[in-house]
Amino acid sequence: MLLIAFLLAGLLPALLVSVLSFYQARTALRTEIKHDLQTTGKAVGEHIDRVLFERVQNVRSWSQLAIMQDMQIGDIDKRLSVFLEETRLSYAAQYISIDVVDLQSGIVASSDPHHINQRLSSPPVWFSFKDGDQPVTIYHLQNDQLMIATPIYSDFTLQPMGHLIATFNWSVIQDLLNHAAQHATELALVDEHERLLAQSRNWSQPRYNLHTHIPMQSTLPIYGWEVKLNKEHDVAVAPVHRLGLIFLILLVVILFFSLILVRPLARRITQPLDELLEFVKKLRQPNVVSPPLTGPVEVQALHQTFTRMAADLAESEQQLTRAAKLAVVGEMAAAMSHEVRTPLGIMRSSADVLKREPALTDDGREVLGFIVSETERLNKLVTTLIDSARPRLPVKTPLELQSHLQHVCDMLQKQAQDKHIQLSLHAPEPLTIQVDQDQMTQVMVNLIINAIQILPEQGQVAVSLAQDTRYAHISVADNGPGVPPAQQAHLFEAFFTQRAGGVGLGLAVVKQIVEAHGGTISYSTSPWQGAQFNLALPLDP
C-alpha cells in the first residue's frame, strides 16, 4: 500500500498538472489560431477591397481621358484601340479586355482587335452606384469575369455617347485567396446571400470547429460580403498531440524505473513504522520498551514525537487528576462561602446593637466600628466569590438605558463627591434594549466604582451612551493612570487587580454578565490618556 501511495503521490500530481497543462495549451493554441484566422481574414478582405477599388478608379479615370473622344469618329485611326491594348498589357493579368461601346452596345474600340464592330453581350446588372458624379455599373460575376462599366461623355454635348467597359479577371481574387491559404487554412469570399464568389483551391464547407468569418469593410457600396476561413482541427493541434504522446512514453518509462527504485525505500520506511505501531498498541502494558531509533530522518522524527507524546499523556493524566481535586475543593469553597454569610450577618447585627449602648467607651466603639467594616468587606468578598463561581443567567426585560444610566450615576454621585471627582453622563437620546436590569446595574456600578476608587481627588469619570445599527455602546472613561500595556491582557482574569486590598473579581464578573447578554467588553485608552471600558450590547434580543 505504501508503495502504491508513493507512486500516486509522486506521479498523480505530475499527471494531473500535465493534463491541465495540455488542456490549457490546447485551448490557448485554439484561441491563438482563431485570432490568427481573424487577422488573416481582415487582411484578405482589405486586399480584395483595395483591388476592386483600384479597378473602379481605373475605369473612372480612363473614361475621362481626351483620347476617349475618338469614338465620335469611330476610332478610324485605331488610336483608341492601341491605347486600350497598351493599357491592358501594362496591368498584366488584371484585365481580360477593355472595350469602348456606343449606346447600342456596338464595340467601337477594344484592346482585342477581334471585338471591334461586334456587339457586347453583358450579364445582368449586379449593382450600380456613383463615384463622385460618375455613374459606375458592375455586372454579375460570370466565368471568372467581372465587368465594370462607366459612361463616356462628349466634350461638346456633355451627353453620354458610349460606355467604357473593363472586364476584370476574377482569377486575381482567386489567386489572392490561394496565396493566403497556407498551413492548412481555407478561405472563401461570399456575398450577402451566402453565395460563393471566390475560394481557395483547398476550400471545403466549415466542417471543423476552427472556423470564422470576417465582414469585409469596403470603400465601395458593397454590403454583406464576408471572408470565411477554416482550419483543420487535427492539423492545428498536432503539436499538442505530439507533446502528449511524448509525455505518455516518458510516463511509462518513469513508472517502470519508479517501481524498481521505490520498493527498497518503501521497505526501509515501513519496517520502523510497523515497530512503532506495535509499541503504541502495547503502550498501556507495564515495562513496555521503546523500539530502536532507525529509518529515515522523517521516521526518526515521528518516533521521537510518539515517545514524547506518550510521556505527555502520562503527565496530562496527573494534571487532570489534580484539576479534578481542585474542582472539588472549589465547590466546597463556594458552599462554605455561602454559609459564612449567616454568622457575618449575626456579627454585624450584634455590633450595631452594642453601638447603641450609652455606657460604651470610645475604645469599645472603635472596636465595634472595626467589626462592622470588616464584616461588610467579608460579605462583599463572599458575594463576589459566589457570583464568579455560579453566575446567574440573565432574565431579560426591556430597559431604557438613558434613564437607567442616569439613575446609576445619581446613586454613585455621593461617593464621587466625597473624593471631589466629577461624574458626568452623556446620553443624548433614549435607547431601549432587552437586558437583565439588576445585572446591568451591577455591571455599571462595578465599572464606575472601580474608576472612583482608583482615581485621585479632582478626577473625572465620563459615562456615555451611543448606538449603531446593531449595538448599543456604553463607555466608562476616566483621567486616571490607565492600565500598562503589559497588564491589559489580564484585566478580565479572576483575581487580577491593580488596587491595594482589591480581590480582582469585579471585572471578571462584569465580563461574564456582558457575554451572557451576547455582548462584548474591551479596554482602550480614554481621551484623557486614562482607562476606558467599552461595552457593546446587541439591540436585537
Protein Blocks (a to p, Z undefined) as FASTA:
>chain_A
ZZmmmmmmmmmmmmmmmmmmmmmmmmmmmmmmmmmmmmmmmmmmmmmmmmmmmmmmmmmm
mmmpmklmmmmnopmnommmmmmmmmmmmnommbfbdcdddfkopafbdfblklgopacd
ddddfbdcdehjaccdddddeehiacdddddddfklopafbdcdddddfklmmmmmmmmm
gghiacddddfkopafbdcfkbccdfbfbdcddddddfbfcehiacdddddfklmmmmmm
mmmmmmmmmmmmmmmmmmmmmmmmmmmmmmmmmmmmmmmmmmmpghiacdddedjfklmm
mmmmmmmmmmmmmmmmmmmmmmmmmmmmmmmmmmmmmmmmmmmmmmmmmmmmmmmpmklc
fklmmmmmmmmmmmmmmmmmmmmmmmmmmccddddddddfklmmmmmmmmmmmmmmmnop
acddddfbacdddddfklmmmmmmmmmmmmmmmpcehiacdddddddfkbccdddddfbe
bjafklmmmmmpghiafbehiaolmmmmmmmmmmmnopacdddddfkopacddddddfbZ
Z
